[in-house]
Amino acid sequence: MLLGLLLSTFLLQQPIPSPNYGEDPHAPCGYDHFGRGIANLGDLDGDGMDDIAISDPGGSVPATIWIISGRKGWVIETLCSDDSSRWFGHSISALPDVDGDGIGEILVGLAPSWAEPAPGSVAIYSGRTRVLLRTLDAPVGVKRFGSRVVGLRDVDGDGAGDVLVTGDKKATDDFGFVYSGRTGRLLYRTQVPSGVQPRSIDSVGDVDADGIADLAFVGWITKAQSLLVRLFSGTDGHPIGEVDTRITIDGNALSTLPIEDLDGDGLSDLLFCSREVLQVRSALNLKQLLAFDAPDPVDHEFTRGVARVGDIDGDGLQDLVLGNPDGLSVGFAAALSIRTGKVLWKLAPNWSWRNVDLSYMGKDVVAIGDCDRDGVRDFLWASLVLGSGSPGVVFVSSGKTGSLLRAFARGPKLSLICTGPKG
């Protein structure tokens, strides 16, 4: 804890650049889009530590993704795009190896900006060389393609990673699209159930025991005014089960994660996270096993980050870090026991950190490597207040204690500032 306090004190002394309008030609409107996309890319540079990506898709000229060493904190390389009609790096994900060099690849979503009618796309870059390997274009009629990208383990049996892409949350037909990472061929689509508005789709454990991880779709049932979870086969996209969660709070803060087998049926169970309630359900029949309230939820529809970091409380189960972006006051992150729902620690920074507005802290939370070597993975979390003039910032915090370890911010001329220890 003393180490965390010393690091926090050190970090508080560092200035965060915030240029006036037009002052930086590489970000004429400021740095408030920095941190829009964050991701764990796995170990790209072979030093034994997961590397990370941070994007500035809407403010940077050109739109930029920084590939960063998880161990040293320095920039390995930048990826850039001059296409102003799409947000390059709106979403980012690691992708299992598709080019056969033994290193995973980088998935980049290019969703169109809200003001642009252009269709979205997805780019696949080599994790080793950062060369563009392939582009996936939106199917005809699909809007907001590339809003989210997820790397999947081999679906089609060709030994390479595959790709999940989501489209518009207003879609009434197809929402999730699964592609071959090696060939770019569309393997299947997941259809939106009738009378349901799509919210999210996640890769979860192998529910139907066919060796392929399946998908969990979450949507809002218009008539019942509650949230639906439907499972789709990861092999071909056919439905394999669904349940009305009876949760009547809608929002964007929805995700489903695979967890350990709690009911002893041999299948990884499912953790469903909503804005106010967390439910653990059996993968076999979607029966509710556990439920507990999220800590201090606020009545806003901001996206809530969630990640599993490791066994914090020593009960043999990997525990959870939840983000809680507020918008009216400071956001926070909290660790929860997956067995009991007990809050293990809560990290609430000051309203502002230097000149950075932290009211939206926790909109994204991503588990990364164990930077502080305490046996529990650490995590990235981001602050993003579009149009506020406040620069975006991405923090690295300890998964075990919540202590602040490192922070990343933009600098002039597409530079990156890392404050905190470099290794």
NORBEL-V304828 format. One record per helix or strand of 2 or more residues. SS is the DSSP state (H for helix, E for strand). FROM is the first residue (numbers start at 1). TO is the last residue. If there is no record, write none. Layout:
ss=SS from=FROM to=TO
ss=SS from=FROM to=TO
//
This chain:
ss=H from=2 to=12
ss=E from=38 to=42
ss=E from=51 to=56
ss=E from=63 to=68
ss=E from=75 to=81
ss=E from=86 to=95
ss=E from=105 to=112
ss=E from=121 to=125
ss=E from=132 to=137
ss=E from=148 to=152
ss=E from=162 to=166
ss=E from=174 to=180
ss=E from=186 to=191
ss=E from=196 to=203
ss=E from=215 to=221
ss=E from=226 to=232
ss=E from=239 to=244
ss=E from=255 to=258
ss=E from=270 to=273
ss=E from=277 to=281
ss=E from=288 to=293
ss=E from=306 to=310
ss=E from=319 to=324
ss=E from=332 to=336
ss=E from=343 to=347
ss=E from=352 to=353
ss=E from=356 to=357
ss=E from=365 to=367
ss=E from=379 to=383
ss=E from=393 to=397
ss=E from=404 to=410
ss=H from=412 to=414
ss=E from=416 to=420
//
